[in-house]
Every structure is written in structure tokens, then in C-alpha cells.
């Protein structure tokens, strides 16, 4: 009889389970490992921008090789010196016939003391003074990009983007800036420049580096950068300037 009772109980459980369409499930515990936290926001940190405005004669193409000179010889040493205090940083390059003109900027997220020190180191460097004296740059400009005590991640992103894109984008562009700077360094070292050189020789050196870097971008940019970036996003097509959908 006991065996029969156990069999009937088992059949009842199976029948009830087959008829059930819902089940009560407790919420899974949240996993929040410390290293998975990407947010760099901290009280006292804000976005800062150090800009070099380059001289750009009306009848000439912009000389972007000078961006490379400034990036490696002036900005890179400051980045390395203060890398523990620089939570996020990136380069911004532009050239248009407007009031802003031809500029290279270092945009970075840090505290006021570090930002002030970086500006002092770069703006008073002998190479910066020489570029000013030779009328190759018009001026340098330094300013705080955010007024609040806590500079939010999204405050230097395009406000037309969704907020989640605005907040995550600084990490993407910092990685791209690091990659560009390392590529610049690799090419610069391969040219064999070393020892004591004049500033004029440096200008010639970075023109050669610029030519090589541009050739590598033209040859490998589609696969090495755009294709693999598209792969991270699952090879889904993206809209380019309105309605064109394209995969890389």
C-alpha cells in the first residue's frame, strides 16, 4: 500500500507540473565585481581642454604633420607623467575655414590641480615657445569644459546622441586616441630620428611620419579599424549620413 501511495503522489506531481504555465522565480543576485565598473566620475573631477591653434595661410592645405609633432613631443610626455590622474583623455583634430580654424586639442578628465599642471608644462615648454615665435601656432588655450564640481561623462559628447552612447563614447575615443598615438610612435621610431636634433629637423621628420601614417590608414583602415569595430557590434549595418546602410 505504501508503494502504491508513493506512486500516486509522484503521478500527481507530474500532472500538476504538466498543467502549470507559470513558475515563481526569485530575482537572481546582482553581480557587481569592482573591476567591471567603468564609470570614472568622481567629485572634484571635470573635463578640461588644452588647444593648439595652428597658423593656416589662406592659400595652403592644412599642415596636419604639426599635429603629430605636438602630440608626441608635447602632449605625450604630459600624459605619461600624469597618467594615474588622467581617468579619460583623447585627441581632437579639426581644420575648417572658420573662427576655430586648424586646431589640435587634448581633452581630458581630471582634477583641477592636475589640469593646471599639465597646462603649465605644455604651454611653457621650449618647443611650444619656438612654435609661437616661428608663427607656426597662433596660440594655446586652456579651459574647463564643465562648470559643475562633478563633471559628468557625457558632458563633452554630442548631445544629439542617446545618453548611453554619450556616456560610453569617451572610453571608445580614448582607446582610439591611444592606438593612434602608439601607431605614430612606432612609425616615428622606425624613421631613425634620434640624438640631438633641431626643431627644423623635427618638422621634416613629422612630415615623413605623417605621409607614412596616412598611407597606412588608407591601406589598412577599412579592415584593421572599421571592419573590426563593426565586428564588435555584431556586423550589423550602420546608417551613414542619412539613409545609406553599410557594413564594413
Residue, then its C-alpha position, 0 to 999 in steps of 0.5 A: x500500500x505504501x508503494x502504491x501511495x508513493x506512486x500516486x503522489x509522484x503521478x500527481x506531481x507530474x500532472x500538476x507540473x504538466x498543467x502549470x504555465x507559470x513558475x515563481x522565480x526569485x530575482x537572481x543576485x546582482x553581480x557587481x565585481x569592482x573591476x567591471x565598473x567603468x564609470x570614472x566620475x568622481x567629485x572634484x573631477x571635470x573635463x578640461x581642454x588644452x588647444x593648439x591653434x595652428x597658423x593656416x595661410x589662406x592659400x595652403x592645405x592644412x599642415x596636419x604633420x604639426x599635429x603629430x609633432x605636438x602630440x608626441x613631443x608635447x602632449x605625450x610626455x604630459x600624459x605619461x607623467x600624469x597618467x594615474x590622474x588622467x581617468x579619460x583623455x583623447x585627441x581632437x583634430x579639426x581644420x575648417x575655414x572658420x573662427x576655430x580654424x586648424x586646431x589640435x586639442x587634448x581633452x581630458x578628465x581630471x582634477x583641477x590641480x592636475x589640469x593646471x599642471x599639465x597646462x603649465x608644462x605644455x604651454x611653457x615648454x621650449x618647443x611650444x615657445x619656438x612654435x609661437x615665435x616661428x608663427x607656426x601656432x597662433x596660440x594655446x588655450x586652456x579651459x574647463x569644459x564643465x562648470x559643475x564640481x562633478x563633471x559628468x561623462x557625457x558632458x563633452x559628447x554630442x548631445x544629439x546622441x542617446x545618453x548611453x552612447x554619450x556616456x560610453x563614447x569617451x572610453x571608445x575615443x580614448x582607446x582610439x586616441x591611444x592606438x593612434x598615438x602608439x601607431x605614430x610612435x612606432x612609425x616615428x621610431x622606425x624613421x631613425x630620428x634620434x640624438x640631438x636634433x633641431x626643431x627644423x629637423x623635427x618638422x621634416x621628420x613629422x612630415x615623413x611620419x605623417x605621409x607614412x601614417x596616412x598611407x597606412x590608414x588608407x591601406x589598412x583602415x577599412x579592415x584593421x579599424x572599421x571592419x573590426x569595430x563593426x565586428x564588435x557590434x555584431x556586423x550589423x549595418x550602420x546608417x551613414x549620413x542619412x539613409x545609406x546602410x553599410x557594413x564594413 
